[in-house]
Amino acid sequence: VMISEEVFIGGEKKGTVQIFFDETTEQCNPTDIKRYENFKRLKEFSMRLGEILSNIMQREEGQKLQRQLFIASKMASIGELSAGVGHEINNPLSIIYGYLEILGDRYKKDHPDISDLLDKVDKALFRIKKIVDGLRSFARSDMERMEYLSIHKTISKSLCLIEALYLQDGITISTHFNAEELYTRGNSGKFQQVLMNLFSNAKDAIKEANANQEKQKHGGTISISTLKGEDQHHCIIKISDNGVGMPKEVQERIFDPFFTTKPLGEGTGLGLGISLAIIKEMHGDVSVHSLEGVGTTFTIEVPEIYARADATILQEQHTHNKSITKEITGHVLIVDDEMEIREILKPQLRSIGLIVEEAENGEIALEKIKKQAFNFIITDLKMPTMGGDELIKKLKAFGRREKIIVIAGGMQVEQALDSKLVDGVLRKPFTFKELYKTISQCCEACPY
């Protein structure tokens, strides 16, 4: 004989409590007092059980929320730190780039040996620039903005941040990209977050496999490949490792929030769940295939975008092929608190025909602008006394018509790009060619 009672938590049915009785001892009719008492006790028990389970679930939800808030706070701190580091590195990088170009102009033609050394320095600086760009991209605050993404460039930016570190553990990374560039639509920072999560998991799997070997094996391989889907409308990214692999039961739960196979304190169980959610936002999907002792492959599939990508490529090619020939005339004001940057920009701007004035902050610049007309204002954003953003707002409020070009080394460049108050943006560190191109584009858009 069985009697049962449903268990409710917050008005929602969560299960059933059932009690079985030995038929030989419970042969009684529904009016039996003993059976009535059993029903009554069961009802009380189910209600009490519901209360206990509700308290347990609330505690667990609270703990999950605390962990989520901690992770969100941690990511925000990393973003702020990355932005600050980017600004502090890009300023001296701009100075080095500037002086490197000056040395090249003076000595490359007559001293081939110096030319070779300068080229090596330039390559090393370019590596630093790529790393800082990767940090800036990863730490972007506009995590809801959707844009057209070059898949290969985004992967390469992410690899710049980790490749050298992974190599120290003996882990090599190989890439096998589709012959043609692939484009999709999504948020650059979020997409990089997905890639970084998968790279990190691959590294951990390889290190775990090595630790399990009797003779402590060192190193492993992460392979990244891209291709078009069979339907020719999707991009496929495969990230494979020769790590420890996963059993089937782990694969089935791998994307569940807070599920982790790592020791306490080493994993949050959020990375892959968040990664899947990000790719779903892009109307894509992530899948996993793994064999224990062999390795794991994560496959990302996202829609391919064509039209805007093709236009972007043509624009880049057109800009790249454009040569510096046209002289630009007029008055320009450089506003930057770094004296070295002003000293580098002055001869460069004079060489293309501009008359140059300078100011070390927005307040001094404003006084000069009140006394003299300028065709161009090239300003940093982050400065003491008065920053470039405040200067720009004041100029627009006064109805001034100068062409405003922003130079920025940190995350503020994203704000400038979104602003309709500026005519051009230069991201530190920049070359003389990039400076000239930006000024030329301002002239073409609306000649002064």
C-alpha positions as CSV (number, residue, x, y, z in Angstrom):
1,V,0.0,0.0,0.0
2,M,1.3,3.5,-0.9
3,I,0.3,7.0,0.2
4,S,1.9,10.1,-1.5
5,E,2.0,13.9,-1.1
6,E,3.3,16.5,-3.6
7,V,6.1,18.9,-2.4
8,F,5.7,22.5,-3.4
9,I,8.3,25.3,-3.2
10,G,7.2,28.9,-3.8
11,G,3.9,27.6,-5.3
12,E,5.8,25.4,-7.8
13,K,5.7,21.6,-7.7
14,K,9.2,20.2,-7.1
15,G,8.5,16.5,-6.5
16,T,6.5,13.9,-4.6
17,V,7.0,12.2,-1.3
18,Q,5.8,8.6,-1.2
19,I,5.6,6.1,1.7
20,F,5.1,2.4,1.1
21,F,3.5,0.2,3.8
22,D,3.7,-3.6,4.1
23,E,0.4,-4.8,2.7
24,T,0.1,-7.6,5.4
25,T,0.1,-5.0,8.2
26,E,-1.9,-2.2,6.5
27,Q,-5.1,-3.9,5.4
28,C,-7.4,-1.2,6.6
29,N,-10.3,0.9,5.1
30,P,-10.1,4.6,4.4
31,T,-11.8,5.5,7.7
32,D,-9.1,3.7,9.7
33,I,-7.7,6.1,12.3
34,K,-4.2,4.8,11.9
35,R,-4.2,5.5,8.2
36,Y,-5.7,9.0,8.7
37,E,-2.8,9.7,11.1
38,N,-0.3,8.5,8.5
39,F,-1.8,10.8,5.9
40,K,-1.7,13.7,8.3
41,R,2.0,13.0,9.2
42,L,2.8,12.7,5.6
43,K,1.2,16.1,4.8
44,E,3.2,17.7,7.6
45,F,6.4,16.0,6.5
46,S,6.0,17.1,2.9
47,M,5.4,20.7,3.9
48,R,8.4,20.6,6.2
49,L,10.5,19.0,3.5
50,G,9.4,21.7,1.1
51,E,10.6,24.4,3.6
52,I,14.0,22.7,4.1
53,L,14.5,22.3,0.3
54,S,13.5,25.9,-0.3
55,N,16.0,27.2,2.3
56,I,18.8,25.0,0.7
57,M,17.9,26.2,-2.8
58,Q,17.9,29.9,-1.7
59,R,21.3,29.5,-0.1
60,E,22.7,27.8,-3.2
61,E,21.2,30.6,-5.4
62,G,22.7,33.2,-3.1
63,Q,26.1,31.5,-3.3
64,K,25.8,31.4,-7.1
65,L,24.9,35.1,-7.3
66,Q,27.8,36.0,-5.0
67,R,30.2,34.1,-7.3
68,Q,28.7,35.8,-10.4
69,L,29.1,39.2,-8.8
70,F,32.7,38.4,-7.8
71,I,33.5,37.3,-11.4
72,A,31.8,40.4,-12.8
73,S,33.7,42.6,-10.4
74,K,37.0,40.9,-11.2
75,M,36.4,41.3,-15.0
76,A,35.6,45.0,-14.5
77,S,38.8,45.5,-12.5
78,I,40.8,43.7,-15.2
79,G,39.2,46.0,-17.8
80,E,40.1,49.2,-15.9
81,L,43.6,47.9,-15.3
82,S,44.0,47.0,-19.0
83,A,42.8,50.5,-20.1
84,G,45.2,52.2,-17.7
85,V,48.1,50.0,-18.8
86,G,47.2,50.6,-22.5
87,H,47.4,54.4,-22.0
88,E,50.7,54.3,-20.0
89,I,52.4,52.0,-22.6
90,N,51.0,53.7,-25.7
91,N,52.3,57.1,-24.7
92,P,56.0,56.1,-24.6
93,L,55.5,53.8,-27.6
94,S,54.3,56.9,-29.6
95,I,57.5,58.7,-28.6
96,I,59.7,55.8,-29.6
97,Y,57.9,55.3,-32.9
98,G,58.3,59.0,-33.7
99,Y,62.0,59.2,-33.0
100,L,62.5,55.9,-34.9
101,E,60.9,57.5,-38.0
102,I,63.2,60.5,-37.6
103,L,66.3,58.3,-37.3
104,G,65.1,56.3,-40.4
105,D,64.6,59.5,-42.5
106,R,68.1,60.7,-41.5
107,Y,70.2,57.6,-41.8
108,K,68.5,54.7,-43.6
109,K,69.5,55.9,-47.1
110,D,73.2,56.3,-46.4
111,H,73.7,53.7,-43.7
112,P,72.3,50.2,-44.6
113,D,73.6,48.7,-41.4
114,I,71.7,51.2,-39.3
115,S,68.6,50.6,-41.5
116,D,68.7,46.9,-40.7
117,L,68.9,47.7,-36.9
118,L,66.0,50.2,-37.1
119,D,63.9,47.6,-38.9
120,K,64.5,45.1,-36.1
121,V,63.5,47.8,-33.5
122,D,60.4,48.6,-35.6
123,K,59.3,44.9,-35.6
124,A,59.8,44.6,-31.8
125,L,57.7,47.7,-31.3
126,F,55.0,46.3,-33.6
127,R,54.8,43.2,-31.4
128,I,54.3,45.4,-28.3
129,K,51.6,47.4,-30.2
130,K,49.8,44.2,-31.1
131,I,49.8,43.0,-27.5
132,V,48.5,46.4,-26.2
133,D,45.8,46.4,-29.0
134,G,44.8,42.9,-27.9
135,L,44.4,44.0,-24.3
136,R,42.4,47.1,-25.3
137,S,40.1,44.9,-27.4
138,F,39.7,42.3,-24.6
139,A,38.9,45.0,-22.0
140,R,36.5,47.1,-24.0
141,S,33.6,48.4,-22.0
142,D,31.1,48.6,-24.8
143,M,30.2,44.9,-24.5
144,E,26.8,45.3,-26.2
145,R,28.0,47.0,-29.4
146,M,27.7,44.7,-32.4
147,E,30.2,45.1,-35.3
148,Y,31.6,43.3,-38.3
149,L,34.5,41.1,-37.2
150,S,37.4,39.6,-39.1
151,I,37.6,36.1,-37.6
152,H,41.3,35.7,-38.5
153,K,42.3,39.1,-37.2
154,T,40.4,38.5,-33.9
155,I,42.1,35.1,-33.4
156,S,45.5,36.6,-34.2
157,K,44.9,39.4,-31.6
158,S,44.0,36.9,-29.0
159,L,47.1,34.7,-29.7
160,C,49.3,37.8,-29.3
161,L,48.3,37.9,-25.6
162,I,49.1,34.2,-24.8
163,E,51.4,32.6,-27.4
164,A,54.7,33.5,-25.7
165,L,53.3,32.5,-22.2
166,Y,52.1,29.1,-23.5
167,L,55.4,28.5,-25.2
168,Q,57.1,28.7,-21.7
169,D,55.1,25.6,-20.8
170,G,56.2,23.9,-24.0
171,I,52.8,24.4,-25.6
172,T,52.9,25.3,-29.3
173,I,50.0,26.9,-31.2
174,S,49.5,26.2,-34.9
175,T,46.9,28.0,-37.1
176,H,45.4,26.7,-40.3
177,F,43.2,29.5,-41.7
178,N,40.8,29.3,-44.6
179,A,42.3,30.7,-47.8
180,E,39.9,33.6,-47.8
181,E,39.2,35.9,-44.9
182,L,36.0,35.1,-43.0
183,Y,33.7,37.7,-41.4
184,T,30.9,37.5,-38.9
185,R,28.9,39.9,-36.8
186,G,29.3,40.2,-33.0
187,N,31.0,42.0,-30.2
188,S,34.8,42.0,-30.5
189,G,35.5,41.9,-26.7
190,K,33.0,39.1,-26.1
191,F,34.2,37.1,-29.1
192,Q,37.8,37.4,-27.8
193,Q,36.5,36.3,-24.4
194,V,35.2,33.1,-25.9
195,L,38.5,32.4,-27.7
196,M,40.5,33.1,-24.5
197,N,38.3,30.7,-22.5
198,L,38.8,27.9,-25.0
199,F,42.6,28.5,-25.3
200,S,42.8,28.4,-21.5
201,N,40.9,25.2,-21.3
202,A,43.1,23.6,-24.0
203,K,46.2,24.6,-22.0
204,D,44.9,23.2,-18.8
205,A,44.0,19.9,-20.5
206,I,47.5,19.6,-21.9
207,K,49.1,20.3,-18.5
208,E,46.8,17.8,-16.8
209,A,47.7,15.2,-19.4
210,N,51.4,15.9,-18.8
211,A,51.0,15.6,-15.0
212,N,49.3,12.2,-15.4
213,Q,52.3,10.8,-17.3
214,E,54.7,8.7,-15.2
215,K,57.7,10.5,-16.7
216,Q,56.3,14.1,-16.4
217,K,55.9,14.9,-20.1
218,H,56.4,18.6,-21.1
219,G,54.5,20.5,-23.7
220,G,51.7,19.8,-26.2
221,T,49.9,21.3,-29.2
222,I,46.9,23.6,-29.6
223,S,45.6,23.7,-33.2
224,I,43.3,26.4,-34.5
225,S,41.6,26.0,-37.9
226,T,39.0,28.0,-39.8
227,L,36.8,27.0,-42.8
228,K,33.5,27.7,-44.5
229,G,30.6,25.5,-43.5
230,E,29.2,23.0,-46.0
231,D,26.2,25.3,-46.6
232,Q,28.7,28.1,-47.5
233,H,26.8,30.5,-45.1
234,H,28.6,29.7,-41.9
235,C,32.2,30.1,-40.5
236,I,33.6,27.2,-38.6
237,I,36.4,27.6,-36.0
238,K,38.0,24.5,-34.5
239,I,40.2,24.6,-31.4
240,S,41.9,21.3,-30.7
241,D,44.4,20.1,-28.1
242,N,46.2,16.8,-27.4
243,G,45.4,17.0,-23.7
244,V,43.8,14.7,-21.2
245,G,40.4,14.5,-22.9
246,M,37.0,14.1,-21.3
247,P,34.6,11.2,-20.6
248,K,31.1,11.3,-22.1
249,E,29.4,12.3,-18.9
250,V,31.6,15.4,-18.5
251,Q,31.0,16.4,-22.2
252,E,27.3,16.3,-21.6
253,R,27.6,18.8,-18.7
254,I,30.5,20.9,-19.9
255,F,28.4,23.9,-20.8
256,D,26.3,23.8,-17.6
257,P,26.8,26.9,-15.4
258,F,29.1,26.3,-12.4
259,F,30.0,22.8,-13.6
260,T,33.8,22.3,-13.3
261,T,36.2,19.4,-13.0
262,K,38.9,21.6,-11.6
263,P,39.9,21.6,-7.9
264,L,38.2,24.0,-5.5
265,G,39.4,27.5,-6.0
266,E,40.9,26.9,-9.5
267,G,37.8,27.1,-11.6
268,T,34.4,28.9,-11.5
269,G,32.6,26.7,-13.9
270,L,31.3,29.8,-15.7
271,G,33.7,30.1,-18.6
272,L,32.2,27.6,-21.1
273,G,28.6,28.5,-20.1
274,I,29.3,32.2,-20.8
275,S,31.1,31.3,-24.0
276,L,28.1,29.3,-25.3
277,A,25.7,32.2,-24.4
278,I,27.9,34.7,-26.3
279,I,28.0,32.5,-29.4
280,K,24.2,32.0,-29.2
281,E,23.9,35.8,-29.2
282,M,25.7,35.8,-32.5
283,H,23.2,33.2,-33.8
284,G,25.8,30.5,-33.7
285,D,26.6,27.4,-31.6
286,V,29.5,25.6,-29.8
287,S,30.0,21.9,-29.7
288,V,32.6,19.6,-28.2
289,H,34.1,16.3,-29.2
290,S,36.6,14.5,-26.9
291,L,38.4,11.2,-26.4
292,E,40.0,10.4,-23.1
293,G,43.8,10.2,-23.4
294,V,43.6,11.6,-27.0
295,G,42.4,15.2,-26.7
296,T,39.5,17.6,-27.2
297,T,38.1,19.7,-30.1
298,F,35.7,22.6,-29.5
299,T,33.8,23.7,-32.7
300,I,32.4,27.2,-33.0
301,E,29.9,27.8,-35.8
302,V,28.7,31.4,-36.6
303,P,27.0,33.0,-39.6
304,E,29.2,34.4,-42.3
305,I,28.7,38.1,-43.3
306,Y,29.7,39.2,-46.8
307,A,28.6,42.7,-48.0
308,R,30.1,45.0,-45.3
309,A,33.3,42.9,-45.2
310,D,33.9,43.2,-48.9
311,A,33.4,47.0,-48.7
312,T,35.9,47.2,-45.8
313,I,38.5,45.2,-47.7
314,L,38.2,47.5,-50.7
315,Q,38.4,50.6,-48.5
316,E,41.6,49.2,-46.8
317,Q,43.2,48.4,-50.1
318,H,42.3,51.9,-51.5
319,T,43.8,53.6,-48.4
320,H,46.9,51.4,-48.5
321,N,47.6,52.1,-52.1
322,K,47.3,55.9,-51.7
323,S,50.6,57.7,-51.7
324,I,51.6,60.8,-49.8
325,T,52.0,63.5,-52.4
326,K,49.6,66.4,-51.7
327,E,50.8,69.3,-49.5
328,I,48.4,70.5,-46.8
329,T,48.3,74.1,-45.8
330,G,46.9,75.9,-42.8
331,H,47.4,76.3,-39.0
332,V,47.4,73.4,-36.6
333,L,47.3,73.3,-32.8
334,I,48.8,70.3,-31.0
335,V,47.4,69.7,-27.5
336,D,49.2,67.1,-25.5
337,D,50.7,67.0,-22.0
338,E,53.6,64.9,-23.2
339,M,56.3,67.3,-24.4
340,E,58.1,64.6,-26.4
341,I,55.0,63.8,-28.5
342,R,54.6,67.5,-29.3
343,E,58.3,67.7,-30.2
344,I,57.9,64.7,-32.6
345,L,54.6,66.0,-34.2
346,K,55.9,69.6,-34.9
347,P,58.5,68.7,-37.6
348,Q,56.2,66.1,-39.1
349,L,53.4,68.6,-39.5
350,R,55.7,71.3,-40.8
351,S,57.1,69.0,-43.4
352,I,53.6,68.7,-45.1
353,G,53.1,72.5,-45.1
354,L,51.3,73.3,-41.8
355,I,52.1,76.1,-39.4
356,V,52.3,74.6,-36.0
357,E,51.4,75.9,-32.5
358,E,51.3,73.8,-29.3
359,A,49.6,73.6,-25.9
360,E,50.2,71.3,-22.9
361,N,46.6,71.0,-21.8
362,G,43.0,72.0,-22.8
363,E,43.0,75.2,-20.8
364,I,46.0,76.7,-22.5
365,A,44.7,75.5,-25.8
366,L,41.4,77.3,-25.3
367,E,43.2,80.6,-24.6
368,K,45.2,80.2,-27.8
369,I,42.1,79.3,-29.9
370,K,40.3,82.5,-28.6
371,K,43.2,84.6,-29.9
372,Q,43.9,82.8,-33.2
373,A,42.1,80.8,-35.8
374,F,43.2,77.2,-36.5
375,N,42.3,74.9,-39.3
376,F,43.2,71.7,-37.3
377,I,43.3,70.8,-33.6
378,I,45.1,67.6,-32.8
379,T,44.4,66.8,-29.1
380,D,45.0,64.0,-26.6
381,L,42.1,63.1,-24.4
382,K,43.6,62.4,-21.1
383,M,45.4,65.5,-19.7
384,P,45.7,67.4,-16.4
385,T,43.9,70.7,-15.8
386,M,41.5,70.2,-18.8
387,G,41.3,67.1,-20.9
388,G,40.7,66.8,-24.6
389,D,37.0,65.7,-24.2
390,E,36.2,68.9,-22.2
391,L,38.1,71.1,-24.7
392,I,36.1,69.6,-27.6
393,K,32.7,70.1,-25.9
394,K,33.6,73.8,-25.2
395,L,34.7,74.4,-28.8
396,K,31.5,72.9,-30.2
397,A,29.4,74.9,-27.6
398,F,31.2,78.1,-28.9
399,G,30.3,77.1,-32.5
400,R,33.9,76.7,-33.6
401,R,34.5,74.9,-37.0
402,E,38.1,73.6,-36.6
403,K,38.8,70.1,-37.7
404,I,39.3,68.1,-34.5
405,I,41.6,65.0,-34.5
406,V,41.8,63.0,-31.3
407,I,44.9,61.1,-30.4
408,A,44.4,58.6,-27.6
409,G,46.3,55.7,-26.0
410,G,43.7,54.1,-23.8
411,M,40.1,53.0,-23.9
412,Q,38.9,56.6,-24.5
413,V,39.5,56.1,-28.2
414,E,36.3,54.1,-28.3
415,Q,34.3,57.0,-26.9
416,A,35.9,59.3,-29.6
417,L,35.0,56.9,-32.4
418,D,31.4,56.9,-31.3
419,S,31.3,60.7,-31.0
420,K,30.0,63.0,-33.7
421,L,32.1,65.8,-32.2
422,V,35.4,64.8,-33.8
423,D,36.6,64.6,-37.4
424,G,39.3,62.0,-37.0
425,V,40.9,59.6,-34.6
426,L,44.5,58.4,-34.2
427,R,45.2,55.5,-31.9
428,K,48.6,55.7,-30.2
429,P,51.2,54.6,-31.2
430,F,50.8,55.9,-34.8
431,T,53.1,56.5,-37.7
432,F,53.6,59.6,-39.8
433,K,51.7,58.0,-42.7
434,E,48.7,57.4,-40.4
435,L,48.9,61.0,-39.2
436,Y,49.0,62.3,-42.8
437,K,46.2,60.0,-43.9
438,T,43.9,61.2,-41.1
439,I,44.5,64.9,-41.8
440,S,43.9,64.3,-45.6
441,Q,40.6,62.5,-44.9
442,C,39.5,65.4,-42.8
443,C,40.2,67.8,-45.8
444,E,38.4,65.5,-48.3
445,A,35.3,65.1,-46.0
446,C,34.9,68.9,-45.7
447,P,37.6,71.2,-47.0
448,Y,38.2,74.2,-44.8
